[in-house]
Amino acid sequence: MPRSHAFCIALAWWLLVGATHALAETCRAPDKVTTPSPSPAELSIPDKDGLKFTIYDHSYALLIGESKYKRNRLDNVPGELDSLKAALESQFFDVSLYLDLDSGSFSEVVDCFIRKVAGDRKARVFVYVSAHGATRTITFKNVPRKIGYILPIDAPLKSDDPSFLATALPSSQFLEWAKWLEVKHALFVFDACFGGAIFESKGENDDSNVAPDYIYSDSAQSPVRAFLTAGSENQEVPSQSQFLKLLMSAILGQSDEADSNHDGYVTADELNVFLGNNASESQTPSSGTLDDPDFKGGKFLFKLPTKAKPLTVPGKIETAAATFSKIFLSANGNGKKAQLYQVEQLVSTKKGVCNENCSNGNEYAISITVPKELPAGAVFDDLELTCLDGCKQYPDLIDGPGISTDKRTGSVRFRTNEDSALWRLRATVAVKEEKADEVIVVNANTNQVTSVDPNQLSVAVTPVPIQADIADKVHKIVLDLQSDDTKTRHGARIELAKVLQDDDGTLIAQLIRGTTTGTYRYQVGIAEALADMKDGWKSTESASKDILLAAKQRVKDPTLQASIDKAIKNFRSSVFYEVGPDGWLTKANQLRPPKMSAGPLPSFDSLQPGQILKADSEVYLRAGPGVTYGTFGVLKTGACVRIVSKTSGANTPGWLDVVSSKCG
């Protein structure tokens, strides 16, 4: 190669590098940015063999909101993008947010962002633009052609305005930016309405029938450049974006319909179908990809939080006690086993004073710790904050969710304006075994910690999943509860009561959660089944009774109210029984046979199932036998209970399982 040619190439290269550095140095700073950097930055999950599988090593998001137009302002955009920013940060996106860009800076901002992230080949990129859109029709070779445009705040809203072309940004420019990217997956979303063929290939995929493990496939992991728009030509962007509400409900796991194949992930294709099915009549969302076989086969993924049924609690309850429940027995790659448990705490938020931008609100803090009943080797494996009911937007995260250095405390601080919303902080606890040939087991009734031989687990109190035949049976019963045939419904209630009689409270908790969103017949059926249980019902969740109490206050149908009331009265709880030194009851818990007015009272040992006891003062009703269990409320003075069972092997004092009863 001649020296002059080499010199020219080198000069061109250094000029290009210098221009890139200069561009980076002159890029406009975001109005808001994620600080600190997302942790973890990567999105990794166990694959089918339990090994670490990294889907993305980084996640980048660019949010642009245009609100301060001279005409037809979009005043809700800043607050909406704040909510979207928080939601994306909860999924470990590094977010850059810009507001009110004019035509001179709009392209520059997108250009800078694309150049900054373009080379991260295992990353995902999410670009969201909320703005007015417009459509302009031109004729080329006697063929009319529509071109869509995104409008910066200084662009005229009418496409025939003389200054339109000088200020509006053709939507096709985003196709060019998409082609620059070398990342794995990119999704461009436009909360704007315009016509024209922005997409080179229309999106027609539906992932509802795709196998749950498809995300590990080479096809799903191949590159993709996907696009979504809120509406088409002649459709208006509403001042409050229904499109964004639907999108956020999908990626935050608040709409089961969005995850059509129920695998815990929402893809861009699933988003398109969900948005199309649920959008208002005034908007027609559409989607597409680059018409390039190298950029249309992959699946842009959002990993959903653990699904939870909505809960409703009375407004007076602000914080529910932390609950501690068993999950399952698992094994790692070395054959060592660990017992897994779950700790969660609920907080009911209330609406704060809202300023012009609705940016301030009440601040809440939730903290949970590894229960003291567990060994020192028990640590939190993960931590998540999820909304269970009444949430319209994700909160402003102040600190966390995060786990302490010793992994035994989890906490979060956030700010929200939500009125009567319910939030849950939940963590999984792994109890690591100390010896290779033993398994740690915690008795959920006595809280006693033991080490057992794995071959003897059948005689230990070990948590096991609901048996397949029981699960299938319950599923059929639930369907029969909602049958059009009266006889079938009544039979299903009786059958369900029999099945639930041997339940440890886990299945009952799940069924009660479903009452907040279930059909009328489902609600009546569950309530009647709980009322028909011979020895009352119990639940692993301290919020279960509150759900029924709230439902009773909310519904107006007298039949449903009566059914719920019977179910509440048939609730089984644990109470503490103790006889004082003088043979009478101590002040802590004054329970006695209704007709006794003087001691000595029966000893704990002599009490028998079926016996009636009356409260001389208020007595705590607990979810289980121990002060570490959450309380369901109190037994009022003068009320009576029937003994169902008592903690075995205990002398005075002791714990009784009781249900409500008449005193006569």
C-alpha positions as CSV (number, residue, x, y, z in Angstrom):
1,M,0.0,0.0,0.0
2,P,1.4,3.4,-0.9
3,R,2.4,5.5,2.1
4,S,0.1,8.3,1.1
5,H,-2.9,5.9,1.0
6,A,-2.0,4.5,4.4
7,F,-1.6,8.0,5.8
8,C,-5.1,9.0,4.5
9,I,-6.7,5.9,6.0
10,A,-5.0,6.5,9.4
11,L,-6.0,10.2,9.2
12,A,-9.6,9.3,8.4
13,W,-9.7,6.8,11.3
14,W,-8.4,9.3,13.9
15,L,-10.8,11.9,12.6
16,L,-13.6,9.5,13.1
17,V,-12.5,8.6,16.6
18,G,-12.0,12.2,17.4
19,A,-15.5,13.0,16.1
20,T,-17.0,10.2,18.2
21,H,-15.3,11.5,21.3
22,A,-16.3,15.0,20.5
23,L,-19.9,13.9,20.1
24,A,-19.8,12.1,23.4
25,E,-18.5,15.2,25.1
26,T,-21.1,17.4,23.6
27,C,-24.1,15.1,24.1
28,R,-26.9,16.8,26.0
29,A,-27.2,15.5,29.6
30,P,-30.5,13.7,30.4
31,D,-33.1,15.5,32.6
32,K,-33.2,12.4,34.8
33,V,-30.9,9.4,34.9
34,T,-30.7,6.1,36.9
35,T,-28.4,6.5,39.9
36,P,-26.7,4.5,41.1
37,S,-26.1,2.1,38.2
38,P,-28.5,-0.9,38.1
39,S,-27.4,-3.8,40.4
40,P,-27.3,-6.4,39.1
41,A,-26.7,-5.0,35.7
42,E,-27.2,-8.4,34.0
43,L,-30.4,-10.4,33.7
44,S,-29.5,-14.0,34.5
45,I,-31.7,-17.0,35.2
46,P,-31.2,-20.7,35.8
47,D,-31.5,-22.7,32.6
48,K,-33.3,-26.1,32.3
49,D,-30.4,-27.8,34.1
50,G,-30.2,-25.2,36.9
51,L,-27.0,-23.6,35.5
52,K,-26.6,-19.8,35.2
53,F,-28.0,-18.5,31.8
54,T,-27.4,-14.8,31.0
55,I,-30.0,-13.3,28.8
56,Y,-28.6,-9.8,28.8
57,D,-25.4,-8.4,30.3
58,H,-26.9,-4.8,30.3
59,S,-30.2,-3.1,29.8
60,Y,-30.4,0.4,28.5
61,A,-33.5,2.6,28.1
62,L,-34.0,6.0,26.4
63,L,-37.3,7.8,27.4
64,I,-38.3,11.0,25.5
65,G,-41.4,12.9,26.5
66,E,-42.8,15.9,24.6
67,S,-45.4,17.9,26.6
68,K,-45.0,21.6,26.2
69,Y,-46.5,22.1,22.8
70,K,-47.9,25.6,21.9
71,R,-51.1,23.8,21.2
72,N,-52.6,20.6,22.5
73,R,-50.1,20.2,25.4
74,L,-49.6,16.8,26.9
75,D,-49.3,17.7,30.5
76,N,-49.4,14.2,31.9
77,V,-46.3,13.0,30.0
78,P,-43.7,14.0,32.6
79,G,-45.4,12.1,35.4
80,E,-46.1,9.1,33.1
81,L,-42.5,8.8,32.1
82,D,-41.4,9.1,35.8
83,S,-43.5,6.0,36.4
84,L,-42.1,4.2,33.4
85,K,-38.6,5.1,34.5
86,A,-39.2,3.5,38.0
87,A,-40.8,0.4,36.4
88,L,-37.8,-0.1,34.1
89,E,-35.3,0.5,36.9
90,S,-37.1,-2.3,38.8
91,Q,-36.0,-4.5,35.9
92,F,-32.4,-3.3,36.1
93,F,-32.5,-0.9,33.1
94,D,-30.1,2.0,33.0
95,V,-32.5,4.8,32.1
96,S,-31.9,8.2,30.5
97,L,-35.0,10.4,30.5
98,Y,-35.4,13.6,28.4
99,L,-38.3,16.1,28.4
100,D,-39.4,18.6,25.8
101,L,-36.8,18.4,23.1
102,D,-37.0,20.8,20.2
103,S,-36.2,19.9,16.6
104,G,-32.6,21.0,17.0
105,S,-31.8,18.5,19.8
106,F,-34.2,15.6,19.3
107,S,-32.2,13.8,16.7
108,E,-28.9,14.7,18.5
109,V,-30.2,13.0,21.7
110,V,-31.2,9.8,20.0
111,D,-28.1,9.8,17.9
112,C,-25.8,10.1,21.0
113,F,-27.7,7.5,22.9
114,I,-27.5,5.0,20.0
115,R,-23.8,5.5,19.5
116,K,-23.2,5.1,23.2
117,V,-24.8,1.7,23.6
118,A,-24.5,0.3,20.0
119,G,-21.5,-1.9,20.6
120,D,-22.8,-3.9,23.7
121,R,-23.6,-7.1,21.8
122,K,-25.3,-8.9,24.7
123,A,-27.5,-5.9,25.8
124,R,-31.1,-5.0,25.3
125,V,-32.1,-1.5,24.3
126,F,-35.6,0.0,25.0
127,V,-36.5,3.3,23.4
128,Y,-39.8,5.0,24.3
129,V,-41.1,8.2,22.8
130,S,-44.3,9.9,24.0
131,A,-45.3,12.8,21.7
132,H,-47.7,14.0,19.1
133,G,-47.4,12.3,15.7
134,A,-48.5,13.3,12.2
135,T,-48.9,11.9,8.8
136,R,-47.9,13.5,5.5
137,T,-48.9,12.1,2.0
138,I,-46.6,12.6,-0.9
139,T,-46.9,11.3,-4.5
140,F,-44.0,9.5,-6.0
141,K,-44.2,8.3,-9.6
142,N,-48.0,9.0,-9.4
143,V,-48.3,6.7,-6.4
144,P,-49.5,8.3,-3.1
145,R,-47.3,7.4,-0.2
146,K,-47.8,8.1,3.5
147,I,-45.0,9.1,5.8
148,G,-45.2,9.2,9.6
149,Y,-43.5,11.8,11.7
150,I,-42.7,12.4,15.4
151,L,-43.2,16.0,16.4
152,P,-40.7,17.8,18.7
153,I,-42.3,20.5,20.8
154,D,-41.5,23.3,18.3
155,A,-43.0,21.4,15.3
156,P,-46.4,22.5,13.9
157,L,-49.1,19.9,14.4
158,K,-50.4,20.3,10.9
159,S,-48.4,18.6,8.2
160,D,-49.2,21.2,5.5
161,D,-47.5,24.0,7.6
162,P,-44.6,25.5,5.7
163,S,-42.2,24.8,8.6
164,F,-43.3,21.2,9.1
165,L,-40.6,19.4,7.2
166,A,-37.9,21.6,8.8
167,T,-38.9,20.5,12.3
168,A,-40.7,17.2,12.2
169,L,-38.7,13.9,12.5
170,P,-39.6,11.2,10.0
171,S,-40.4,8.0,11.8
172,S,-38.3,6.0,9.3
173,Q,-35.2,7.6,10.8
174,F,-35.7,5.2,13.8
175,L,-35.3,2.3,11.3
176,E,-31.8,3.7,10.5
177,W,-30.9,4.0,14.1
178,A,-32.1,0.5,14.7
179,K,-29.7,-0.8,11.9
180,W,-26.7,0.9,13.6
181,L,-27.2,-1.1,16.8
182,E,-25.1,-4.2,17.3
183,V,-27.0,-5.2,20.5
184,K,-28.9,-8.5,20.9
185,H,-32.4,-7.1,21.2
186,A,-33.9,-3.6,20.7
187,L,-37.5,-2.5,21.1
188,F,-38.7,1.0,19.9
189,V,-42.1,2.1,21.3
190,F,-44.0,5.2,20.2
191,D,-46.8,6.5,22.3
192,A,-47.9,8.6,19.3
193,C,-50.2,8.2,16.3
194,F,-49.1,8.4,12.7
195,G,-49.6,6.7,9.4
196,G,-47.0,5.4,7.0
197,A,-44.9,2.2,6.8
198,I,-42.5,2.7,9.6
199,F,-42.2,-1.1,9.9
200,E,-40.4,-3.0,7.2
201,S,-42.1,-6.2,8.3
202,K,-45.4,-6.4,10.1
203,G,-45.4,-8.2,13.4
204,E,-47.9,-11.1,13.3
205,N,-46.5,-13.5,15.9
206,D,-48.5,-14.8,18.9
207,D,-46.5,-16.5,21.6
208,S,-49.5,-18.0,23.4
209,N,-48.7,-21.5,22.2
210,V,-44.9,-21.3,22.5
211,A,-43.3,-23.8,24.9
212,P,-42.3,-22.2,28.2
213,D,-38.6,-23.0,27.7
214,Y,-38.4,-21.4,24.3
215,I,-36.5,-18.4,25.8
216,Y,-33.3,-20.6,26.0
217,S,-33.5,-21.4,22.2
218,D,-31.1,-20.0,19.6
219,S,-34.1,-18.5,17.8
220,A,-35.3,-16.5,20.8
221,Q,-31.8,-15.4,21.6
222,S,-31.0,-14.3,18.1
223,P,-31.0,-10.5,17.3
224,V,-34.2,-8.6,16.8
225,R,-35.2,-5.0,16.1
226,A,-38.9,-4.6,17.1
227,F,-41.3,-1.6,17.0
228,L,-44.6,-0.8,18.6
229,T,-46.9,2.2,18.0
230,A,-49.9,3.4,20.0
231,G,-52.1,4.3,17.0
232,S,-52.4,5.0,13.4
233,E,-53.2,8.0,11.1
234,N,-56.1,10.3,12.2
235,Q,-56.0,8.9,15.8
236,E,-55.3,11.2,18.7
237,V,-53.0,10.6,21.6
238,P,-55.2,11.1,24.7
239,S,-53.9,13.5,27.4
240,Q,-53.6,10.6,29.8
241,S,-52.0,7.6,28.1
242,Q,-54.1,4.4,28.2
243,F,-51.4,2.9,26.0
244,L,-48.7,3.4,28.7
245,K,-50.9,2.1,31.5
246,L,-51.5,-1.1,29.6
247,L,-47.8,-1.5,28.7
248,M,-46.7,-1.0,32.3
249,S,-49.3,-3.4,33.6
250,A,-47.9,-6.0,31.2
251,I,-44.2,-5.6,32.1
252,L,-44.9,-5.4,35.8
253,G,-46.9,-8.6,35.8
254,Q,-50.2,-6.9,36.8
255,S,-52.1,-8.4,33.8
256,D,-52.1,-12.1,33.5
257,E,-53.4,-11.9,29.9
258,A,-50.1,-10.2,28.7
259,D,-48.1,-13.3,29.5
260,S,-50.1,-15.4,27.1
261,N,-48.1,-18.7,27.5
262,H,-47.7,-18.1,31.3
263,D,-43.9,-18.6,31.3
264,G,-43.0,-15.6,33.5
265,Y,-41.8,-13.5,30.5
266,V,-43.5,-11.0,28.3
267,T,-42.2,-10.6,24.7
268,A,-42.6,-7.7,22.3
269,D,-45.0,-10.0,20.3
270,E,-47.1,-10.7,23.4
271,L,-47.1,-7.0,24.2
272,N,-48.5,-6.3,20.7
273,V,-51.3,-8.8,21.1
274,F,-52.2,-7.6,24.6
275,L,-52.2,-3.9,23.6
276,G,-54.3,-4.7,20.5
277,N,-56.9,-6.6,22.6
278,N,-57.2,-4.0,25.3
279,A,-56.6,-0.6,23.7
280,S,-59.4,1.9,23.5
281,E,-61.5,2.0,20.4
282,S,-59.9,5.3,19.5
283,Q,-56.4,3.7,19.1
284,T,-55.1,0.8,17.0
285,P,-51.6,-0.3,18.2
286,S,-49.4,-2.0,15.6
287,S,-46.0,-3.6,15.5
288,G,-43.3,-4.8,13.2
289,T,-39.6,-5.6,12.8
290,L,-36.8,-4.8,10.4
291,D,-37.3,-6.7,7.2
292,D,-34.0,-8.5,7.6
293,P,-33.7,-12.2,8.5
294,D,-30.8,-11.3,10.8
295,F,-32.9,-9.0,12.9
296,K,-36.4,-10.4,13.1
297,G,-36.2,-13.8,14.7
298,G,-35.4,-13.0,18.4
299,K,-37.6,-12.2,21.3
300,F,-37.2,-9.0,23.3
301,L,-38.0,-10.1,26.9
302,F,-39.3,-8.6,30.1
303,K,-38.9,-10.9,33.1
304,L,-42.0,-10.6,35.2
305,P,-42.1,-10.4,39.0
306,T,-43.5,-13.4,40.8
307,K,-47.2,-13.5,40.1
308,A,-49.6,-12.8,42.9
309,K,-53.3,-12.6,43.1
310,P,-54.7,-9.2,44.1
311,L,-55.4,-8.6,47.7
312,T,-57.7,-6.1,49.4
313,V,-57.3,-5.0,53.0
314,P,-59.4,-2.6,55.1
315,G,-58.1,1.0,54.9
316,K,-57.3,1.1,58.6
317,I,-54.6,-1.5,58.2
318,E,-51.3,0.0,57.2
319,T,-48.9,-2.7,57.9
320,A,-49.4,-6.5,58.2
321,A,-47.1,-8.6,60.3
322,A,-44.3,-10.4,58.5
323,T,-45.3,-13.9,57.6
324,F,-43.0,-16.9,57.3
325,S,-43.9,-19.9,55.2
326,K,-42.3,-23.0,53.8
327,I,-41.9,-23.5,50.1
328,F,-40.1,-26.7,49.0
329,L,-37.0,-28.9,49.2
330,S,-34.3,-28.3,46.6
331,A,-30.9,-29.7,45.6
332,N,-27.9,-28.0,44.1
333,G,-25.5,-29.3,41.5
334,N,-23.3,-31.0,44.1
335,G,-26.2,-33.0,45.4
336,K,-26.4,-31.0,48.6
337,K,-29.9,-30.1,49.7
338,A,-31.5,-27.0,51.3
339,Q,-34.8,-26.1,52.7
340,L,-36.4,-23.1,51.2
341,Y,-38.8,-20.7,53.0
342,Q,-40.4,-17.4,52.2
343,V,-40.7,-14.2,54.3
344,E,-43.0,-11.4,53.3
345,Q,-44.5,-8.2,54.7
346,L,-47.5,-6.2,53.4
347,V,-47.9,-2.4,53.5
348,S,-51.0,-0.5,52.6
349,T,-50.2,2.9,51.2
350,K,-52.4,6.0,51.3
351,K,-52.6,9.0,49.1
352,G,-50.3,12.0,49.9
353,V,-50.5,15.6,49.0
354,C,-49.9,16.0,45.3
355,N,-48.2,19.0,43.8
356,E,-48.5,20.3,40.2
357,N,-46.4,17.5,38.8
358,C,-47.7,14.9,41.3
359,S,-44.0,14.3,42.2
360,N,-44.3,14.2,46.0
361,G,-46.2,11.8,48.2
362,N,-46.0,9.7,51.3
363,E,-42.8,7.8,52.0
364,Y,-42.9,4.2,53.1
365,A,-40.3,1.8,54.4
366,I,-40.6,-2.0,54.6
367,S,-38.0,-4.2,56.3
368,I,-37.9,-8.0,56.8
369,T,-35.3,-10.2,58.5
370,V,-34.5,-13.9,58.4
371,P,-36.7,-15.4,61.2
372,K,-34.8,-16.1,64.4
373,E,-36.2,-19.6,64.4
374,L,-33.9,-20.4,61.4
375,P,-30.2,-21.4,61.8
376,A,-27.3,-18.9,61.4
377,G,-26.7,-20.3,57.9
378,A,-30.1,-19.1,56.7
379,V,-29.8,-16.2,54.2
380,F,-32.0,-14.3,51.8
381,D,-31.5,-15.5,48.2
382,D,-33.6,-12.8,46.5
383,L,-35.8,-9.8,47.2
384,E,-38.7,-8.3,45.3
385,L,-41.2,-5.5,45.8
386,T,-44.5,-6.1,44.0
387,C,-47.9,-4.4,43.9
388,L,-50.8,-6.7,44.9
389,D,-53.8,-4.3,44.6
390,G,-54.9,-0.8,43.7
391,C,-51.7,0.3,42.0
392,K,-51.8,2.7,39.0
393,Q,-48.1,3.3,38.7
394,Y,-44.8,2.0,40.1
395,P,-43.5,3.9,43.1
396,D,-40.6,6.3,43.2
397,L,-37.9,4.1,44.7
398,I,-35.7,6.0,47.2
399,D,-33.5,3.1,48.4
400,G,-33.5,-0.6,47.4
401,P,-35.0,-3.1,47.3
402,G,-31.7,-4.4,48.7
403,I,-30.3,-7.1,50.9
404,S,-27.8,-6.4,53.7
405,T,-24.2,-7.5,53.7
406,D,-24.9,-10.5,55.9
407,K,-27.9,-11.4,53.6
408,R,-30.2,-11.6,56.6
409,T,-32.1,-8.3,56.2
410,G,-34.0,-7.0,53.3
411,S,-35.5,-3.5,53.0
412,V,-36.9,-0.9,50.6
413,R,-37.9,2.8,50.8
414,F,-40.3,4.3,48.3
415,R,-42.6,7.3,47.8
416,T,-46.0,7.0,46.3
417,N,-49.3,8.9,45.8
418,E,-51.4,5.8,45.5
419,D,-54.7,5.7,47.4
420,S,-55.3,2.4,49.2
421,A,-52.7,0.4,47.3
422,L,-51.2,-2.8,48.8
423,W,-47.4,-3.5,48.4
424,R,-45.5,-6.6,49.3
425,L,-41.8,-7.0,50.1
426,R,-40.9,-10.7,49.8
427,A,-37.7,-12.7,50.0
428,T,-36.8,-16.3,49.6
429,V,-34.7,-17.9,52.5
430,A,-32.3,-20.7,51.9
431,V,-31.3,-22.8,54.9
432,K,-28.0,-24.2,53.9
433,E,-27.1,-27.6,55.4
434,E,-23.9,-27.9,57.4
435,K,-23.3,-31.6,56.7
436,A,-23.4,-33.2,53.3
437,D,-25.5,-36.1,54.6
438,E,-28.2,-34.1,56.4
439,V,-31.0,-31.7,55.5
440,I,-32.2,-28.8,57.6
441,V,-35.9,-28.9,58.3
442,V,-38.0,-26.5,60.3
443,N,-41.3,-27.7,61.8
444,A,-43.8,-24.9,60.8
445,N,-46.0,-25.8,63.8
446,T,-43.4,-25.8,66.6
447,N,-40.7,-23.7,64.9
448,Q,-38.2,-26.4,66.0
449,V,-35.1,-26.8,63.9
450,T,-33.8,-30.3,63.2
451,S,-31.3,-32.0,60.9
452,V,-32.5,-35.2,59.4
453,D,-31.3,-38.0,57.1
454,P,-32.6,-37.3,53.5
455,N,-33.8,-40.9,53.4
456,Q,-36.0,-40.2,56.4
457,L,-37.7,-37.1,55.1
458,S,-41.0,-39.0,54.9
459,V,-41.2,-39.0,58.7
460,A,-40.0,-35.4,59.1
461,V,-42.3,-32.3,58.8
462,T,-41.3,-31.4,55.3
463,P,-43.1,-29.0,53.0
464,V,-44.2,-30.7,49.8
465,P,-46.1,-29.3,46.8
466,I,-49.8,-30.1,46.4
467,Q,-50.1,-33.5,44.9
468,A,-51.0,-33.6,41.2
469,D,-54.2,-35.5,41.7
470,I,-55.3,-33.1,44.4
471,A,-54.5,-30.1,42.2
472,D,-56.4,-31.5,39.3
473,K,-59.3,-32.3,41.6
474,V,-59.4,-28.8,43.0
475,H,-59.2,-27.3,39.6
476,K,-62.3,-29.3,38.5
477,I,-64.1,-28.3,41.7
478,V,-63.4,-24.6,41.1
479,L,-64.9,-24.9,37.6
480,D,-67.9,-26.7,39.0
481,L,-68.4,-23.9,41.5
482,Q,-69.2,-21.6,38.6
483,S,-71.4,-24.0,36.7
484,D,-74.8,-22.9,35.4
485,D,-76.4,-25.9,37.1
486,T,-77.4,-25.2,40.7
487,K,-77.0,-28.9,41.8
488,T,-73.5,-29.0,40.4
489,R,-72.5,-25.8,42.2
490,H,-73.9,-27.0,45.6
491,G,-72.1,-30.4,45.2
492,A,-68.8,-28.7,44.4
493,R,-69.0,-26.6,47.6
494,I,-69.5,-29.8,49.7
495,E,-66.7,-31.5,47.9
496,L,-64.3,-28.6,48.2
497,A,-65.0,-28.4,52.0
498,K,-63.9,-32.1,52.3
499,V,-60.7,-31.5,50.3
500,L,-59.8,-28.4,52.3
501,Q,-60.3,-30.2,55.6
502,D,-56.8,-31.7,55.3
503,D,-55.1,-28.6,53.8
504,D,-52.3,-27.0,55.8
505,G,-53.7,-23.6,54.9
506,T,-51.6,-23.0,51.7
507,L,-54.4,-23.9,49.2
508,I,-57.0,-22.0,51.2
509,A,-54.8,-18.9,51.1
510,Q,-54.6,-19.2,47.3
511,L,-58.4,-19.6,46.9
512,I,-59.1,-16.7,49.2
513,R,-56.7,-14.4,47.2
514,G,-58.7,-15.3,44.1
515,T,-62.0,-14.0,45.6
516,T,-61.0,-10.3,45.0
517,T,-61.0,-10.9,41.2
518,G,-63.2,-14.0,40.9
519,T,-66.7,-14.3,39.6
520,Y,-69.8,-13.9,41.8
521,R,-70.3,-17.7,41.8
522,Y,-66.6,-18.3,42.7
523,Q,-66.9,-15.9,45.6
524,V,-70.1,-17.5,47.0
525,G,-68.7,-21.0,46.4
526,I,-65.4,-20.4,48.2
527,A,-67.2,-18.7,51.1
528,E,-69.8,-21.5,51.5
529,A,-67.1,-24.2,51.3
530,L,-65.1,-22.4,54.1
531,A,-68.3,-22.1,56.2
532,D,-69.1,-25.8,55.7
533,M,-65.7,-27.1,57.0
534,K,-66.5,-29.2,60.1
535,D,-63.5,-28.0,62.2
536,G,-63.1,-24.5,60.7
537,W,-60.6,-23.3,58.2
538,K,-57.0,-22.0,58.6
539,S,-54.7,-20.1,56.3
540,T,-50.9,-19.7,56.0
541,E,-51.5,-16.0,55.3
542,S,-52.4,-13.5,58.1
543,A,-54.2,-11.3,55.5
544,S,-56.7,-14.0,54.5
545,K,-59.3,-13.0,57.1
546,D,-58.8,-9.3,56.2
547,I,-59.6,-10.1,52.6
548,L,-62.9,-11.7,53.6
549,L,-63.7,-8.8,56.0
550,A,-63.0,-6.3,53.2
551,A,-65.1,-8.3,50.7
552,K,-68.0,-8.3,53.2
553,Q,-67.9,-4.5,53.5
554,R,-67.5,-4.0,49.7
555,V,-70.2,-6.3,48.3
556,K,-73.9,-5.3,48.3
557,D,-75.5,-8.7,47.4
558,P,-77.1,-10.0,50.6
559,T,-76.5,-13.7,49.7
560,L,-72.8,-13.2,49.2
561,Q,-72.6,-11.1,52.4
562,A,-74.2,-13.8,54.4
563,S,-71.9,-16.5,52.9
564,I,-68.8,-14.4,53.7
565,D,-70.1,-13.8,57.2
566,K,-70.5,-17.5,57.8
567,A,-67.0,-18.2,56.5
568,I,-65.5,-15.6,58.8
569,K,-67.2,-17.0,61.8
570,N,-65.9,-20.5,60.9
571,F,-62.3,-19.3,60.9
572,R,-59.9,-21.5,63.0
573,S,-57.2,-19.8,64.9
574,S,-54.7,-20.4,67.8
575,V,-55.2,-19.0,71.3
576,F,-52.9,-19.2,74.4
577,Y,-54.4,-20.9,77.5
578,E,-52.7,-20.5,80.9
579,V,-53.9,-21.1,84.4
580,G,-52.4,-18.8,87.1
581,P,-50.8,-19.9,90.4
582,D,-54.2,-19.4,92.2
583,G,-55.9,-21.8,89.9
584,W,-57.7,-18.9,88.1
585,L,-56.6,-17.5,84.8
586,T,-53.7,-15.0,84.4
587,K,-54.5,-11.6,83.1
588,A,-52.8,-12.4,79.8
589,N,-55.6,-14.7,78.6
590,Q,-58.8,-15.2,80.6
591,L,-60.5,-18.2,79.0
592,R,-62.9,-20.3,81.0
593,P,-65.9,-22.6,80.6
594,P,-69.0,-20.4,80.2
595,K,-70.7,-21.6,83.5
596,M,-67.6,-21.3,85.7
597,S,-67.3,-18.2,87.9
598,A,-64.6,-19.4,90.2
599,G,-61.5,-21.6,90.2
600,P,-59.9,-23.9,90.0
601,L,-60.2,-23.9,86.2
602,P,-59.4,-26.9,84.0
603,S,-55.7,-27.5,83.3
604,F,-54.4,-27.4,79.8
605,D,-53.9,-31.2,79.9
606,S,-57.6,-31.8,80.8
607,L,-59.1,-29.7,78.0
608,Q,-60.7,-31.8,75.2
609,P,-61.7,-31.1,71.6
610,G,-65.3,-29.9,71.4
611,Q,-65.2,-28.1,74.8
612,I,-66.5,-24.5,74.8
613,L,-64.5,-21.6,76.4
614,K,-65.6,-18.0,77.0
615,A,-63.3,-14.9,77.0
616,D,-63.3,-12.8,80.1
617,S,-61.1,-10.2,78.2
618,E,-59.9,-9.7,74.7
619,V,-57.7,-12.6,73.5
620,Y,-55.4,-12.6,70.5
621,L,-56.3,-14.9,67.6
622,R,-53.2,-16.1,65.8
623,A,-52.5,-17.9,62.5
624,G,-50.6,-20.6,64.4
625,P,-49.4,-21.7,67.8
626,G,-46.7,-19.2,68.7
627,V,-46.1,-15.4,69.1
628,T,-44.2,-15.4,65.8
629,Y,-47.4,-16.0,63.8
630,G,-49.4,-13.1,62.6
631,T,-52.6,-12.1,64.4
632,F,-56.0,-12.3,62.7
633,G,-57.6,-10.1,65.2
634,V,-58.9,-10.6,68.8
635,L,-61.6,-12.7,70.4
636,K,-63.9,-10.1,72.0
637,T,-64.9,-10.1,75.7
638,G,-67.8,-12.4,76.3
639,A,-67.4,-14.3,73.0
640,C,-67.0,-18.1,73.0
641,V,-64.9,-20.6,71.0
642,R,-65.0,-24.3,70.5
643,I,-61.7,-26.3,70.9
644,V,-60.7,-28.1,67.7
645,S,-57.3,-29.4,68.8
646,K,-54.4,-28.5,71.1
647,T,-50.6,-28.6,70.6
648,S,-49.6,-32.2,71.5
649,G,-47.0,-33.0,74.1
650,A,-47.4,-29.7,76.0
651,N,-48.5,-29.0,79.6
652,T,-49.9,-25.8,81.1
653,P,-49.5,-23.3,79.5
654,G,-50.3,-24.3,75.9
655,W,-51.8,-23.4,72.5
656,L,-55.4,-24.3,71.4
657,D,-56.9,-24.4,67.9
658,V,-60.4,-22.9,68.2
659,V,-63.3,-21.8,66.1
660,S,-66.1,-19.4,66.9
661,S,-69.0,-20.9,68.8
662,K,-72.2,-20.0,70.7
663,C,-71.8,-19.9,74.4
664,G,-74.9,-22.0,75.2
